[in-house]
Every structure is written in structure tokens, then in C-alpha cells.
């Protein structure tokens, strides 16, 4: 083989290798992209204020409402709702975390304990740390009537324990929001076996994404359907409306799909052990009409 032919073959092979590496670099996610499904430049609206619908019956656990993201319409409200819980498991709500100029969503999960959910005050037992709305005793769930709206005629496993309630409605963790970090115990809970959202929870969120009235651009932080008795019951006469918008988050901006950044970045770091405002009020021992989210 002449020198010119060898040079041609070498150049051809080199070009193929470069092309292959380029294609792989475009299609293979880096380690830094694994963790969060999506992140956006826009902060979520503050959490709306609403009352909790009455518990449908034994075995139902409350999953608080939250702001989800749609590329076309921006943030939309996924109403809080009651779902039949997997036996012995509790729900850790998802939360938005701010880091590196983006807001990333940390999905919720079922597990034996309630883990870290950003220090966000979702109400109804989810005051920012742990869960005070009830507990499993054997194979039955017992409800704390101080913060859960239960009818003792339909649900007999109840108790009443005073809960400290704060009035912070900020909906994201990080600088400008709730600056909280997970405790060692919460980090241990995060390593326990988990179960993702139930099919009815996923369907509930999908239905919310198809209801224009639930988008922040339409309801300005006061969704007409803030909570439902069961997943997907958006047309039920007993749905709870938002009684008010809790005010804007520090970084809240108008929604725009141009500000979305698809990413799988690592969860946002928590910047401080402080957990937002510590202004608190003592909850009433009993709330027959349910605790209003505040």
C-alpha cells in the first residue's frame, strides 16, 4: 500500500471515530444530568390557601396539592386529594428546589417514613418537617383530628394531638425560599425502599394538566379546584376552592416555555439549616371542619 493510500485510510478512520464520539456525546446523559426530571428558570407561585375535603373513609391518606410544570402553559395546580395508601406506608410530598439559577422538581414517594420535602409547609400535617396528620398502628391508620378533616362516624381510628402550624406559604426550597436542609434522619429515610406515585396519583396530575382553569396564568394563584375528595373528581360538588392566594414567592415570574430547561441535574443543595420564617401559631386541638391550609 502506497503512502498516499495509507494516509487516506488513516484520515477516513479518524473522521469516523470523531463522528461516533460526537453522536455519543449528544445522546448519552452525563452523570450531572441524572436526578431531576425537569428544571425551569421560573419560580412556582406561592401555595394557595384552601380547606381540606373530608376523608372518604378508613385507609385514605392525604396527599397535598402542588404546582406542576407544563412546557406550553407554565405552572398548573395539582389539587390535593385523598388516596388509598399502600399498607404501612406514608407519602413524602415532592417539592421544587432552587439551585444554579434553576428550579428543579424533586418527585414525591411512598415509604415507611416521611422524608425531606424541602421544608415546605403544605399544611394538614405537612408543616415542613415530618408528618403530624396520623400514624400506622398495626395494620390500621389512625388520624390526628387536630389537623385532619375526618368524620368519626365513618372513621373511628382517631386521636387528637396539638400541632404547631406556621403561616409560611413559600413553595420552593433554596435561596429566596425555604432555606432548609435534610437532617441525618431524613437522609436515612431517603435510602429506605420507596414506591413511586400510585397510578391514580399520576392520572390525577395528568387530568389537572388538561384543565386550563388550573393554570397559574388563568387563576393567578387561586385555583377554583384546590382540593378534591378523591383523585380526578374535579366536577364533584364538594371540591374545595382556594380561599385566597398566599402571595408571590420572591422569585416568581410570568410563565414562558422559553424559560424551560430539560435536565436531570442532581438535587439542589440546601443552603441553610434555617427553615424560612418561624412565625408560628398554636393549632386548635380539634377542627371538625378540617384545617385550612395556611
C-alpha positions as a printed NumPy array, in Angstrom:
array([[  0.   ,   0.   ,   0.   ],
       [  1.447,   3.337,  -1.041],
       [  1.998,   6.131,   1.468],
       [ -0.817,   8.246,  -0.05 ],
       [ -3.319,   5.402,   0.296],
       [ -2.278,   4.772,   3.926],
       [ -2.734,   8.458,   4.723],
       [ -6.176,   8.431,   3.102],
       [ -7.287,   5.362,   5.057],
       [ -5.977,   6.826,   8.342],
       [ -7.804,  10.127,   7.766],
       [-11.031,   8.26 ,   6.926],
       [-10.874,   6.096,  10.058],
       [-10.133,   9.154,  12.203],
       [-13.148,  11.016,  10.809],
       [-15.4  ,   8.032,  11.581],
       [-14.13 ,   7.929,  15.168],
       [-14.704,  11.655,  15.654],
       [-18.236,  11.384,  14.266],
       [-19.009,   8.42 ,  16.539],
       [-17.775,  10.255,  19.649],
       [-19.815,  13.322,  18.699],
       [-23.014,  11.298,  18.32 ],
       [-22.436,   9.53 ,  21.645],
       [-21.811,  12.82 ,  23.435],
       [-25.17 ,  14.111,  22.206],
       [-27.197,  11.029,  23.099],
       [-25.618,   9.915,  26.376],
       [-26.524,  11.908,  29.515],
       [-23.673,  12.893,  31.783],
       [-23.621,  11.914,  35.449],
       [-24.515,  15.506,  36.371],
       [-27.774,  15.211,  34.416],
       [-29.197,  12.34 ,  36.459],
       [-31.562,  13.124,  39.341],
       [-34.239,  15.698,  38.497],
       [-36.592,  15.206,  35.566],
       [-37.015,  18.866,  34.648],
       [-35.84 ,  22.28 ,  35.775],
       [-37.071,  25.74 ,  34.848],
       [-35.934,  29.325,  35.282],
       [-39.268,  30.416,  36.768],
       [-40.169,  30.106,  40.436],
       [-43.511,  28.422,  41.28 ],
       [-46.357,  30.572,  42.648],
       [-46.984,  30.607,  46.388],
       [-49.163,  27.83 ,  47.772],
       [-52.869,  28.749,  47.775],
       [-54.985,  28.667,  50.929],
       [-57.773,  26.08 ,  50.97 ],
       [-59.754,  23.772,  53.238],
       [-59.284,  20.019,  53.285],
       [-62.197,  17.895,  51.999],
       [-63.477,  15.333,  54.474],
       [-61.696,  11.973,  54.495],
       [-63.686,   9.451,  52.37 ],
       [-63.061,   6.553,  54.748],
       [-60.518,   4.364,  56.546],
       [-57.21 ,   3.772,  54.792],
       [-57.152,   7.043,  52.859],
       [-54.12 ,   9.305,  53.281],
       [-53.887,  12.952,  52.338],
       [-51.562,  13.982,  49.502],
       [-51.21 ,  17.78 ,  49.461],
       [-51.638,  19.923,  46.347],
       [-48.633,  21.277,  44.479],
       [-47.624,  23.302,  41.422],
       [-46.53 ,  21.19 ,  38.449],
       [-44.992,  22.414,  35.184],
       [-46.221,  22.218,  31.601],
       [-43.926,  23.339,  28.743],
       [-46.784,  25.009,  26.881],
       [-48.678,  26.669,  29.709],
       [-46.262,  27.007,  32.625],
       [-47.266,  26.148,  36.171],
       [-50.581,  24.44 ,  36.898],
       [-52.112,  23.377,  40.202],
       [-52.493,  19.69 ,  41.02 ],
       [-55.277,  19.621,  43.633],
       [-54.643,  17.99 ,  46.985],
       [-56.579,  14.743,  47.33 ],
       [-57.183,  11.637,  49.425],
       [-55.802,   8.324,  48.109],
       [-55.871,   4.792,  49.459],
       [-52.368,   4.319,  50.827],
       [-50.225,   1.222,  50.432],
       [-50.42 ,  -0.547,  53.794],
       [-47.874,   0.724,  56.295],
       [-46.56 ,   3.448,  54.005],
       [-46.582,   7.249,  54.212],
       [-46.379,   9.896,  51.492],
       [-43.391,  12.222,  51.207],
       [-44.556,  15.165,  49.033],
       [-42.491,  16.378,  46.107],
       [-41.001,  19.875,  46.139],
       [-39.25 ,  22.483,  43.995],
       [-35.611,  23.231,  44.825],
       [-33.72 ,  26.301,  43.585],
       [-30.032,  25.943,  42.716],
       [-27.717,  27.158,  39.963],
       [-30.309,  29.567,  38.621],
       [-32.938,  26.865,  38.005],
       [-35.895,  25.38 ,  39.887],
       [-35.829,  21.579,  39.859],
       [-38.671,  19.256,  40.828],
       [-37.97 ,  16.504,  43.376],
       [-40.702,  13.886,  42.968],
       [-42.651,  12.562,  45.949],
       [-42.695,   8.915,  47.009],
       [-44.246,   6.363,  49.366],
       [-42.126,   4.849,  52.113],
       [-42.18 ,   3.646,  55.719],
       [-41.301,   7.158,  56.936],
       [-41.796,  10.707,  55.677],
       [-38.513,  12.074,  54.387],
       [-37.309,  15.53 ,  53.411],
       [-39.695,  17.628,  51.313],
       [-37.835,  20.906,  51.193],
       [-39.164,  22.33 ,  54.44 ],
       [-42.307,  23.355,  52.544],
       [-45.442,  23.969,  54.622],
       [-48.091,  22.059,  52.679],
       [-50.452,  22.044,  55.651],
       [-52.673,  19.271,  57.03 ],
       [-49.862,  17.662,  58.997],
       [-47.121,  18.512,  56.496],
       [-45.735,  21.545,  58.29 ],
       [-42.273,  21.396,  56.729],
       [-40.734,  18.588,  58.793],
       [-42.18 ,  15.095,  59.09 ],
       [-45.896,  14.36 ,  59.196],
       [-48.252,  15.042,  62.109],
       [-51.516,  14.027,  60.446],
       [-51.605,  10.437,  61.628],
       [-49.727,   7.182,  62.089],
       [-49.917,   3.492,  61.377],
       [-50.734,   1.25 ,  64.314],
       [-50.547,  -2.355,  63.285],
       [-52.417,  -2.635,  60.019],
       [-54.682,   0.389,  60.573],
       [-54.066,   4.097,  60.072],
       [-55.045,   6.444,  62.9  ],
       [-55.877,  10.076,  62.07 ],
       [-54.944,  13.14 ,  64.109],
       [-58.158,  15.167,  64.212],
       [-56.235,  18.301,  65.153],
       [-55.146,  18.676,  61.535],
       [-57.138,  16.134,  59.502],
       [-60.771,  16.506,  58.473],
       [-62.312,  13.168,  59.454],
       [-65.844,  12.174,  60.362],
       [-65.785,   9.888,  63.392],
       [-68.936,   8.164,  62.106],
       [-67.056,   6.878,  59.044],
       [-63.556,   6.786,  60.548],
       [-63.233,   5.516,  64.105],
       [-59.43 ,   5.299,  64.377],
       [-58.746,   8.849,  65.531],
       [-56.838,  10.771,  68.188],
       [-56.15 ,  14.444,  68.842],
       [-52.657,  15.851,  69.267],
       [-51.834,  19.558,  69.2  ],
       [-49.719,  20.593,  66.221],
       [-47.697,  23.768,  65.721],
       [-48.721,  25.474,  62.471],
       [-46.658,  28.096,  60.645],
       [-48.047,  30.629,  58.189],
       [-45.36 ,  30.378,  55.517],
       [-46.684,  29.657,  52.014],
       [-43.442,  29.709,  50.039],
       [-43.455,  26.826,  47.571],
       [-39.762,  26.174,  46.904],
       [-36.579,  25.319,  48.74 ],
       [-33.352,  27.269,  48.339],
       [-32.114,  30.843,  48.219],
       [-35.039,  33.234,  48.317],
       [-37.352,  30.489,  49.561],
       [-37.288,  27.978,  52.417],
       [-33.609,  27.521,  53.256],
       [-33.781,  24.106,  54.89 ],
       [-31.51 ,  21.082,  54.719],
       [-32.341,  17.434,  55.416],
       [-31.444,  16.039,  58.815],
       [-29.361,  12.889,  59.17 ],
       [-32.562,  11.   ,  59.933],
       [-34.286,  12.316,  56.807],
       [-31.274,  11.318,  54.73 ],
       [-31.559,   7.822,  56.207],
       [-35.263,   7.75 ,  55.308],
       [-34.352,   8.674,  51.725],
       [-32.314,   5.463,  51.482],
       [-35.222,   3.249,  52.534],
       [-37.189,   1.212,  49.955],
       [-39.601,   3.53 ,  48.187],
       [-42.593,   3.304,  45.915],
       [-43.351,   5.903,  43.253],
       [-46.658,   7.742,  42.982],
       [-49.648,   5.45 ,  42.539],
       [-51.345,   5.202,  39.114],
       [-54.318,   7.188,  40.414],
       [-51.958,   9.964,  41.521],
       [-50.323,  10.066,  38.089],
       [-53.712,  10.139,  36.374],
       [-54.835,  12.884,  38.756],
       [-51.852,  15.048,  37.756],
       [-52.395,  14.322,  34.067],
       [-56.047,  15.361,  34.315],
       [-55.008,  18.587,  36.05 ],
       [-52.615,  19.383,  33.183],
       [-55.568,  19.279,  30.78 ],
       [-57.709,  21.725,  32.765],
       [-56.908,  25.297,  31.716],
       [-58.579,  26.702,  34.844],
       [-55.842,  25.123,  36.947],
       [-53.01 ,  27.008,  35.218],
       [-51.498,  29.884,  37.177],
       [-51.793,  32.069,  34.075],
       [-55.576,  31.631,  34.338],
       [-56.247,  31.515,  38.086],
       [-53.441,  33.842,  39.302],
       [-52.662,  31.543,  42.218],
       [-56.284,  30.937,  43.298],
       [-57.422,  27.688,  41.632],
       [-61.155,  27.019,  41.692],
       [-60.346,  23.346,  42.317],
       [-57.784,  23.452,  45.095],
       [-58.556,  20.018,  46.576],
       [-60.758,  17.006,  45.876],
       [-62.191,  14.154,  47.921],
       [-60.701,  11.523,  45.605],
       [-58.303,  11.62 ,  42.634],
       [-59.784,  13.045,  39.447],
       [-63.089,  14.211,  40.987],
       [-62.79 ,  17.694,  39.501],
       [-66.511,  18.015,  38.76 ],
       [-67.694,  16.904,  42.173],
       [-69.795,  19.491,  44.012],
       [-67.659,  19.004,  47.135],
       [-64.369,  20.208,  45.654],
       [-62.564,  22.805,  47.753],
       [-61.85 ,  26.208,  46.229],
       [-58.847,  28.311,  47.141],
       [-59.989,  30.859,  49.699],
       [-57.082,  33.114,  48.827],
       [-53.699,  33.374,  47.199],
       [-50.95 ,  33.425,  49.782],
       [-48.876,  35.992,  47.927],
       [-45.995,  35.704,  45.494],
       [-42.694,  33.956,  46.012],
       [-39.623,  36.139,  45.857],
       [-38.547,  34.735,  42.502],
       [-41.937,  34.217,  40.88 ],
       [-42.133,  35.396,  37.235],
       [-44.636,  35.174,  34.361],
       [-44.652,  31.732,  32.77 ],
       [-42.969,  31.13 ,  29.429],
       [-41.893,  27.895,  27.748],
       [-38.765,  29.698,  26.573],
       [-37.51 ,  29.57 ,  30.158],
       [-37.679,  25.789,  30.479],
       [-34.518,  23.716,  30.617],
       [-34.876,  19.951,  30.346],
       [-32.413,  18.498,  32.803],
       [-31.64 ,  15.624,  35.12 ],
       [-29.353,  17.516,  37.417],
       [-28.51 ,  16.409,  40.915],
       [-30.98 ,  17.574,  43.614],
       [-30.492,  21.208,  44.605],
       [-28.276,  21.782,  47.646],
       [-29.94 ,  23.151,  50.747],
       [-28.249,  26.305,  51.821],
       [-29.048,  26.714,  55.476],
       [-30.469,  24.817,  58.426],
       [-32.997,  27.587,  58.91 ],
       [-36.493,  26.762,  57.733],
       [-37.912,  30.032,  56.492],
       [-39.96 ,  32.2  ,  58.766],
       [-40.501,  30.793,  62.199],
       [-43.655,  32.745,  62.929],
       [-45.958,  30.101,  64.28 ],
       [-49.335,  29.74 ,  65.862],
       [-50.755,  27.005,  68.016],
       [-53.337,  24.892,  66.214],
       [-56.723,  24.251,  67.779],
       [-56.955,  20.814,  69.386],
       [-59.853,  19.877,  67.106],
       [-61.112,  21.081,  63.743],
       [-64.361,  19.449,  62.834],
       [-64.413,  21.261,  59.511],
       [-60.826,  20.429,  58.572],
       [-57.693,  22.524,  58.906],
       [-57.472,  25.31 ,  56.376],
       [-54.117,  25.342,  54.568],
       [-52.244,  28.344,  55.884]])
